[in-house]
């Protein structure tokens, strides 16, 4: 099938959605990877950011 035909078919399929679009994405948790020599300072910074 030519690429132009696939493109037209794809556009037709994309017009129907069965999901809700989200405008933002918020993480429940974060993982921080760093060298052990920076662990104490990183912990201090994260604690200061959380209030």
PATIKE-493362 format. One record per residue (C-alpha): residue number from 1; residue in one letter; z negated, x, y. Coordinates in nm, 4 decimals, decimal comma, padded with zeros to 6 digits. Layout:
   pos   code         zz         xx         yy
   NUM      A          Z          X          Y
...
// end
This chain:
   pos   code         zz         xx         yy
     1      X    00,0000    00,0000    00,0000
     2      X    00,0894    00,1438    00,3431
     3      X   -00,1959    00,2380    00,5745
     4      X   -00,0802   -00,0165    00,8332
     5      X   -00,1170   -00,2993    00,5801
     6      X   -00,4628   -00,1792    00,4757
     7      X   -00,5647   -00,1704    00,8417
     8      X   -00,4533   -00,5293    00,8976
     9      X   -00,6358   -00,6447    00,5854
    10      X   -00,9513   -00,4619    00,6888
    11      X   -00,9516   -00,6235    01,0320
    12      X   -00,9346   -00,9654    00,8708
    13      X   -01,2283   -00,8902    00,6426
    14      X   -01,4450   -00,7480    00,9191
    15      X   -01,4412   -01,0703    01,1203
    16      X   -01,6805   -01,2394    00,8759
    17      X   -02,0343   -01,1044    00,8693
    18      X   -02,3154   -01,2016    00,6374
    19      X   -02,5827   -00,9932    00,8084
    20      X   -02,7609   -00,9800    01,1430
    21      X   -02,6784   -00,6905    01,3734
    22      X   -02,9704   -00,4886    01,5068
    23      X   -02,9461   -00,3330    01,8510
    24      X   -03,2319   -00,0879    01,7905
    25      X   -03,3725    00,1037    01,4978
    26      X   -03,7406    00,1999    01,4851
    27      X   -03,8872    00,4242    01,2165
    28      X   -04,2114    00,3287    01,0427
    29      X   -04,2977    00,6938    00,9889
    30      X   -04,1663    01,0415    01,0560
    31      X   -04,1799    01,3569    00,8490
    32      X   -04,2113    01,6882    01,0302
    33      X   -04,1016    02,0064    00,8556
    34      X   -04,2006    02,3426    00,9995
    35      X   -04,3183    02,6889    00,9044
    36      X   -04,6875    02,7045    00,8139
    37      X   -04,7538    02,9439    01,1014
    38      X   -04,6848    02,6531    01,3433
    39      X   -04,8871    02,3862    01,1596
    40      X   -05,2043    02,4037    01,3716
    41      X   -05,0134    02,3812    01,7014
    42      X   -04,7916    02,1024    01,5703
    43      X   -05,0974    01,9047    01,4600
    44      X   -05,2500    01,9487    01,8061
    45      X   -04,9324    01,8302    01,9774
    46      X   -04,8983    01,5251    01,7546
    47      X   -05,2619    01,4324    01,8036
    48      X   -05,2223    01,4604    02,1831
    49      X   -04,9133    01,2364    02,1747
    50      X   -05,0877    00,9597    01,9793
    51      X   -05,3512    00,9194    02,2462
// end
